[in-house]
Amino acid sequence: MRIIAGTAKGRKLLMPDGFEIRPTGARAKEAVFSILGTRVGEAKLLDLFAGSGALGLEALSRGAALVVAVDNGREATRIIAENVGALGFGERYELMPFDCSIALDRLSSRTEAFDLIFLDPPYGYEGTVGLIEKCVPLIAVNGMIVLESEEPPQKAPKGFSVSDTRMYGRERFTFMKPEKSH
């Protein structure tokens, strides 16, 4: 796994051992960042179920201002910390080693809004819709959630509308925008 564009292009990332972490494939990652385009530059990004940190680190390499990453796996948080240190992104990267629901509760007390939220829960995770709904107060008015999953949501979670869905192998990406009323 490597950073594919930006200031850290070509730099190798460490990956946790085992099957608990599914890294986003290079083709899918390139396509997602192509779709996001200029949204990434100077963005404040929240990376839920961060895994190795690859998506957030890719965003920082492409000019994002800040990444807050959430993962409660011991091995994942160790690997993320090593990757952040190796790339020198420590000043723009915050790691929250908590369950996503707890992290979202803690983040809701902050005044900052996120321009992009990446959400890559384990396949079969039951709480995805609830987590997305908890993101309503955290997302900027013109922000976007990028959900990576096997199955599409049956409908857009409360507070969001689906703007696009793309498939790359088994990886399905659903792009959601907040409804204007939040």
N, C-alpha and C positions, 0 to 999 in steps of 0.2 A: 504494500500500500504506500502510495506516494502522494505528495501535494502535486496537483496537475497544472496549476497556473499561479501567476503572481510573484511576489517577492521571494517566496520559498519554493518556487517551482522545482520539481525533481527531488526534493528532500524526502527521504524515506521516513515512514512512521512505524513505530513499534505497534504490534497488535497483541492483545491478550490471547493466551492459549485457550483452546476449548471451543465449544459451539454456542456458548451463551451470547457471544457478540457476533452479529452478522455485519461485517463491513459492507458499506454501500459500494457496489462495483464502480470501477473507473468510468465506464461508459455511462452509467446512470448518473454518477456524480457530475460528470462534464455536462450532460444534458440538463440536469436540474440547475446548475449554475448558469448555463446559457439562457434558460428560461428566466431566471431571476435577473440576469443582466446587470444594469446599473443600480438595482436595488441594494446590492451587496456593499458597494462603496460607501464608507462612513456609517454603515448600519450598526445598530445595537441588536445583537442576536442572542436568543435563548435557545440552547441545545438540550432538549430533554431526552433522557436515555442516551447519553453522549457516547457510550462505548469506549472507543479509542480516542475520541475527540476529533476524528478526521474531518467531519463536516464543518465544525467551528473553526478548526485550524485552516482549512481551505478558505473559509470566508475571511479570516484575518490576513491570509496571504494575498487575497484579492482586494484588500483595503477596508474591511469592516473595522469599525472603531472599537467595538467591545464585544466579547463573547462571555456569557454566563452559561456554564455547562453544568448539568445535573446528572449524576449517576451514583447509585448507592452500592455498586459492586466494588469490593476491595481491590481486586486485580485491575478493574477498569480505571479506578481513580489513580492507582499507582502508575499505570501506563499513560494516562492522560497527563499527569504531572511530569513524567519523563519527556513526553512529546512536546509539551509546552516549553519546558526548559531547553530542550535541544534546538527548538526553533527560535528561541528568544522572544516569545510573545507574552511573557509573564505579566507585563504591565497592562495588557489589554485583555487578560483572560482571568476569569474567576471560576473556580471549581466549587460546587456545592455538593458534598458527599451525602446526599439525603435521598429518600424516596421522593419521586416527582411530586406527589400530592403535597407532601410537607414543604418541599421547596417552593411550590407555587403559593402556598399559604404565606410563607415568609416573604416571598417577593412581592406579594400584594400590598405589603406595608410600605414599600418603596414608592417613590414618585416617578421613577423612570418608566418609559414605555419602550417596548421592543418593536423594532421594524420588521424583524423576521423571527419566527419561531420554528425550529426543526423539531419534529416529534417522530421518533423511531422506536416505538414500543416493541417488546418481544412479540413474535407471532402468537396469536391466540390471547393476547392481553385483553382482559374484559373491561378495563376502566378508561379506554381511550376517549370516548365521548365526554365523560366527566372531566378528564384533564383538559380537553379542548375548551369546554365551557368555563373552566377555571382560568383560562387564558384571556377571557374577554377584557377584564380590567387591566391586563398587562400589555396589550398590543396597541401599537400606534394606530391612529385612525386610518392611515394608508398602508398599514402593515399587512403581513401575510404569514399564514401558517403553511408549512410544508410537511404533510403527513406521509411517512413511508410505512406501508402495510401490505399484507397479502390480500386483504379484502377491502373494498371501498366502504365508507360509512353508508348506511342505508339511506340517510339523508344528512344534510348539513347540520351539525350540532347547533343548538340555540346560540344566536349571536353571530353566526357565520354563514356565508354562502360559498359554494364550491365554484371556483372560476376555471379550473382545468384539472384533468386527470390524465396521467401518462403511465404507460407500462414499459418496463425494461426488464425482460426476463420475468422472474417471479416478483420483482420489485415494482410496486404500484405507488405512484406519487400523486397525492391529492393536494391541490393548491387551494387554500381557503382564504377569503378576505372577510374582515369584520363588517357587520352591517353598520350602517352610518349612525345608528342611534345610540351607540355606547359612549 
